[in-house]
Amino acid sequence: MVVALVDPGSTDITPLIHHPVLWASAAGVFAVVILQSAIYFKAIRKAAPAADLTPGQVRSSVRSGAVAAIGPSLAVALIAISLLPLFGTPAVLTRIGLVGSAAFDVAAAGISAGTQGAQLGGPTYTQKIFALAFAAMTIGGLVWMLSALVLTPILSKGDAKLRKVNPAVMAIVPTAALLGAFFTLAFQEVLKSPVHLGTMLASAAAMGVCLLLAHRLRLPWLREWGLGVAIIVALSAAFFMTSAA
């Protein structure tokens, strides 16, 4: 039994975050992704003649896609490295690297820990809190995927009708919802101390500069790197402000 191998009240989360069950689950997820990739590549080669694509063009397209994915992949890797002490390698590989979103998963973990009066990475971050945080991330991701599977056909019909009435509605409503959610999470943090406020401002400034440069210099990859750069700037700002204080 997994329960017998851990101590829910212990703050040493290392035995739990690297538990063999988590590693086996991560390996299973990667096996599914590799199998899917093989199936997609086979389907591409099979459908290429119908689209008047030569084998050379197919190889060139795949190679271009692989090169274009390097930037976003490094950005994800950078974010994942910063989260390894909190969630461990198996959880980060599956949740951040493949299925989930760093912003969503960290927010879900923080909220679940907050319901128990604990803080991620703090002295109250016990094995029990990690289990709750990981469960929240996993359940949230599961509902996310199931919702996309079930609701996409339904919402597409409503989307078509709304666009006939006012095309701007479907662009404004989702953006407003995301801004409201992330503003609430950020506002809760900046009230804790001047260091928290300075960290958020430094991170926001870094992200703003990355988006501006990406637009002005026509560097789309910089948008993908923006989150990783903002995290480094925020960590550096927090370190210097804490040292000064």
C-alpha positions in Angstrom: 0.0 0.0 0.0 1.2 3.5 -0.9 -0.2 4.9 2.3 2.0 2.7 4.5 5.1 4.0 2.8 4.6 7.7 3.6 4.1 9.9 6.6 1.3 12.5 5.9 2.5 14.9 8.6 6.2 14.8 7.5 7.7 17.9 5.8 10.2 15.7 4.0 8.3 15.3 0.7 11.2 13.6 -1.2 10.0 10.0 -0.6 6.6 10.9 -1.9 7.4 13.1 -4.9 9.7 10.4 -6.2 7.5 7.5 -5.4 7.7 4.5 -7.8 4.0 4.8 -8.5 4.4 8.3 -9.8 7.3 7.3 -11.9 5.3 4.4 -13.4 2.4 6.7 -14.1 4.7 9.2 -15.8 6.2 6.5 -17.9 2.7 5.4 -18.9 1.8 8.9 -20.0 5.0 9.2 -22.1 4.3 5.8 -23.7 0.9 7.0 -24.8 2.4 10.2 -26.2 5.1 8.4 -28.1 2.4 5.9 -29.5 0.2 8.8 -30.6 3.2 10.5 -32.3 4.0 7.3 -34.2 0.4 7.0 -35.3 0.3 10.7 -36.5 3.5 10.3 -38.5 2.2 7.2 -40.1 -1.1 9.0 -41.0 0.9 11.9 -42.4 2.9 9.7 -44.8 -0.3 7.9 -45.8 -2.2 11.1 -46.6 0.7 12.9 -48.2 0.1 11.6 -51.8 -3.6 12.7 -51.7 -2.4 16.3 -50.8 0.3 16.3 -53.6 3.1 16.2 -51.0 6.4 14.5 -51.8 8.3 12.5 -49.2 10.9 15.3 -49.2 8.3 17.9 -48.5 6.9 15.9 -45.7 10.4 15.5 -44.1 11.0 19.2 -44.6 7.7 20.1 -42.8 8.4 17.8 -39.9 11.9 19.2 -39.6 10.6 22.8 -39.7 8.1 21.9 -37.0 10.7 20.3 -34.8 13.0 23.4 -35.1 10.1 25.7 -34.4 9.2 23.7 -31.2 12.7 24.2 -29.7 11.9 27.6 -28.3 8.6 26.7 -26.6 10.1 23.5 -25.4 13.0 25.2 -23.7 10.6 27.7 -22.1 8.6 24.8 -20.7 11.8 23.1 -19.5 12.9 26.3 -17.7 9.6 26.6 -15.9 9.6 22.9 -15.1 13.1 23.2 -13.5 11.8 26.0 -11.2 8.9 23.8 -10.0 10.9 20.6 -9.4 11.5 21.3 -5.7 7.8 21.8 -5.2 6.3 18.8 -7.1 9.1 16.5 -8.0 10.2 15.1 -11.4 7.3 12.7 -12.2 4.6 15.3 -11.4 6.3 18.0 -13.3 7.0 15.8 -16.3 3.3 14.8 -16.6 1.5 18.0 -15.5 3.8 20.7 -16.8 5.6 19.0 -19.6 2.7 17.2 -21.3 -0.8 17.7 -20.1 -1.2 20.9 -18.1 -0.3 24.5 -17.9 2.2 25.9 -15.4 0.0 28.9 -14.5 -3.1 26.7 -14.0 -1.3 23.9 -12.1 0.5 26.2 -9.7 -2.7 28.2 -9.0 -4.6 25.0 -8.4 -1.9 23.6 -6.1 -1.7 26.9 -4.2 -5.5 27.1 -3.7 -5.7 23.5 -2.5 -2.8 24.1 -0.1 -4.5 27.3 1.1 -7.7 25.4 2.1 -5.6 23.5 4.6 -3.8 26.7 5.9 -0.6 25.6 4.3 1.8 27.2 1.7 3.6 25.6 -1.2 7.2 25.2 -0.3 6.8 26.6 3.2 7.2 24.9 6.6 3.6 23.6 6.5 4.2 21.9 3.1 3.8 18.3 4.3 3.4 15.1 2.4 -0.4 15.4 2.9 -0.4 18.9 1.4 1.6 17.7 -1.6 -0.9 14.9 -2.1 -3.8 17.3 -2.0 -2.0 19.8 -4.4 -1.2 17.0 -6.8 -4.8 15.7 -6.7 -6.1 19.2 -7.4 -3.8 19.6 -10.4 -4.7 16.1 -11.7 -8.4 16.5 -11.3 -8.4 19.9 -12.7 -6.5 18.7 -15.8 -8.8 15.7 -16.2 -11.9 17.9 -16.1 -10.2 20.3 -18.5 -9.7 17.5 -21.0 -13.1 16.0 -20.6 -14.8 19.4 -20.8 -13.0 20.1 -24.1 -14.0 16.7 -25.4 -17.7 17.0 -24.4 -18.3 20.8 -24.7 -16.4 21.6 -27.9 -19.1 20.4 -30.3 -21.8 22.1 -28.2 -20.0 25.4 -27.8 -19.0 25.5 -31.5 -22.7 25.8 -32.3 -23.2 28.7 -29.8 -20.0 30.3 -31.1 -21.3 30.4 -34.6 -24.5 32.0 -33.5 -22.8 34.6 -31.3 -20.4 35.6 -34.1 -23.4 36.3 -36.3 -24.7 38.7 -33.7 -21.4 40.3 -32.6 -18.0 38.8 -33.6 -16.2 40.6 -30.8 -18.1 38.8 -28.0 -16.2 35.6 -28.3 -12.9 37.4 -28.2 -13.7 39.6 -25.2 -15.5 37.2 -22.8 -12.8 34.5 -22.5 -10.0 37.1 -22.2 -11.9 39.0 -19.5 -12.5 35.8 -17.6 -8.8 34.9 -17.7 -7.7 38.4 -16.7 -10.1 38.4 -13.7 -8.9 35.0 -12.5 -5.2 35.8 -12.6 -5.7 39.3 -11.3 -7.4 37.8 -8.2 -4.5 35.4 -7.6 -1.9 38.1 -8.1 -3.8 40.6 -5.8 -3.8 38.1 -3.0 0.0 37.8 -3.2 0.9 41.5 -3.4 -0.8 42.2 -0.2 1.5 40.0 1.8 4.6 42.3 1.8 6.5 44.9 -0.3 8.7 42.1 -1.5 5.7 40.3 -3.0 4.6 43.5 -4.7 8.0 44.3 -6.1 8.4 40.7 -7.4 5.0 40.9 -9.2 5.9 44.3 -10.7 9.3 43.0 -11.9 7.7 39.9 -13.4 5.0 42.0 -15.1 7.5 44.4 -16.5 9.7 41.6 -17.9 6.7 39.9 -19.5 5.6 43.3 -21.0 9.1 43.9 -22.4 9.2 40.4 -24.0 5.7 40.9 -25.6 6.7 44.4 -26.9 10.0 43.1 -28.4 8.2 40.1 -29.9 5.8 42.5 -31.6 8.3 45.2 -32.6 11.0 42.8 -33.8 8.6 40.2 -35.2 10.0 37.4 -33.0 7.1 35.1 -32.2 9.3 32.7 -30.3 9.9 35.5 -27.7 6.2 35.2 -26.6 6.8 31.6 -25.7 10.0 32.5 -23.8 8.3 35.4 -22.1 7.0 33.3 -19.1 10.4 31.7 -18.5 12.1 35.1 -18.6 9.6 36.6 -16.3 10.1 33.9 -13.8 13.9 34.4 -13.8 13.5 38.1 -13.4 10.9 37.6 -10.6 13.2 35.2 -8.7 16.2 37.6 -9.1 14.1 40.5 -7.9 12.8 38.6 -4.9 16.3 37.5 -4.0 17.8 41.0 -4.1 14.9 42.6 -2.3 15.0 39.9 0.4 18.7 40.3 0.8 18.4 44.1 1.0 15.6 43.8 3.6 
